[in-house]
Amino acid sequence: MRFIPSQEDNMAFGNPTKYWQLTPGKVRSTEWDDAVRQASEEYCHRMHNLFCDNCHSHVARAMNLMNYNGSTSWNMFKLWFYMLIYGKYVSFGGVLKTWLPFTILTLIVLVIVGLSVGIPHAVR
């Protein structure tokens, strides 16, 4: 597993391709800026990794601190789900950066599986 240090303005996987615009009026406890600052101070000392403790966990921590939308149960899975529903791509290039690699890999796997299944039939 690869560990990535958290660095401000230096994203490990490139610039964001999708965002969910939060509403400051849904903050229920700590001020927005204070929650973001506190979460950032906490996460600047952590090593980010792809699966367990990543940028989505960092954002979820800030949302928990501010009690966003009356909830303190934000986590990377819940955030992913809301991003899936409410998120907007930053541009058409963002759509391509998000989905093109997945599409290419899926097509390669399908072609390989299709060829391997089709080879025994061709030999007969």
C-alpha positions in Angstrom: 0.0 0.0 0.0 1.4 3.4 -0.9 1.2 6.2 1.7 1.0 9.7 0.5 1.8 12.8 2.7 -0.9 15.4 2.9 0.3 18.6 1.3 -1.7 21.8 0.8 -2.3 22.6 -2.9 -0.3 19.5 -4.0 -2.9 16.8 -4.6 -1.5 13.2 -4.7 -3.8 12.2 -7.6 -4.0 15.5 -9.5 -6.5 18.3 -9.3 -10.1 17.5 -8.4 -12.4 16.5 -11.3 -15.7 16.7 -9.4 -17.1 18.7 -6.5 -20.2 19.0 -4.3 -21.0 22.6 -3.4 -21.9 22.6 0.3 -24.3 25.1 1.8 -22.8 27.2 4.7 -26.3 27.6 6.2 -26.3 23.8 7.0 -23.4 24.2 9.4 -24.8 23.4 12.9 -22.0 23.8 15.3 -18.4 25.0 14.8 -17.9 27.8 12.3 -17.1 26.7 8.8 -13.5 28.1 8.7 -12.7 26.8 12.2 -13.9 23.3 11.2 -11.8 23.3 8.0 -8.8 24.7 9.8 -9.1 22.1 12.6 -9.5 19.2 10.2 -6.5 20.4 8.1 -4.3 20.8 11.2 -5.2 17.2 12.2 -4.7 15.8 8.7 -1.4 17.6 7.9 0.3 15.2 10.3 -1.3 12.0 8.8 -0.2 9.9 5.9 -2.9 9.7 3.3 -3.5 6.4 1.4 -5.8 5.4 -1.3 -8.2 3.1 0.7 -8.4 4.0 4.4 -7.4 7.5 5.2 -7.6 9.8 2.2 -8.8 13.2 1.1 -12.5 12.1 1.5 -11.8 11.2 5.1 -10.3 14.7 5.6 -13.4 16.4 4.2 -15.6 14.1 6.2 -13.7 15.1 9.4 -14.4 18.8 8.7 -18.0 18.1 8.0 -18.3 16.2 11.3 -16.7 19.1 13.2 -19.1 21.5 11.7 -22.1 19.1 12.3 -23.0 19.6 8.6 -26.7 19.1 7.9 -27.1 18.0 11.5 -24.9 14.9 11.1 -21.7 13.8 12.8 -21.5 10.5 11.0 -19.8 11.7 7.8 -17.2 9.2 6.4 -15.5 8.6 3.1 -18.3 6.2 2.0 -21.1 8.5 2.8 -19.2 11.4 1.2 -18.7 9.3 -1.9 -22.4 8.5 -2.1 -23.4 12.1 -1.8 -20.7 13.1 -4.4 -22.2 10.5 -6.7 -25.7 12.0 -6.4 -25.0 15.8 -5.9 -21.5 16.2 -7.4 -20.7 18.2 -10.5 -17.8 17.8 -12.8 -15.4 20.7 -13.1 -15.3 20.4 -16.9 -15.7 17.9 -19.7 -12.0 17.1 -19.2 -13.0 16.2 -15.6 -15.5 13.7 -16.9 -12.8 12.2 -19.2 -10.2 12.0 -16.5 -12.7 10.2 -14.2 -14.2 7.7 -16.6 -11.8 7.2 -19.5 -9.3 5.0 -17.7 -12.0 2.9 -16.2 -13.7 2.5 -19.6 -10.4 1.5 -21.3 -9.5 -1.0 -18.6 -13.0 -2.5 -18.7 -12.9 -2.9 -22.5 -9.4 -4.5 -22.3 -10.7 -7.0 -19.8 -13.8 -7.7 -21.8 -11.7 -8.3 -25.0 -9.3 -10.6 -23.2 -12.1 -12.6 -21.6 -14.0 -12.7 -24.9 -10.9 -13.9 -26.8 -10.1 -16.5 -24.1 -13.6 -17.9 -24.2 -13.7 -17.8 -28.0 -10.4 -19.6 -28.6 -11.5 -23.1 -27.6 -14.4 -22.9 -29.9 -12.2 -21.8 -32.8 -9.9 -24.8 -32.3 -12.6 -27.4 -32.6 
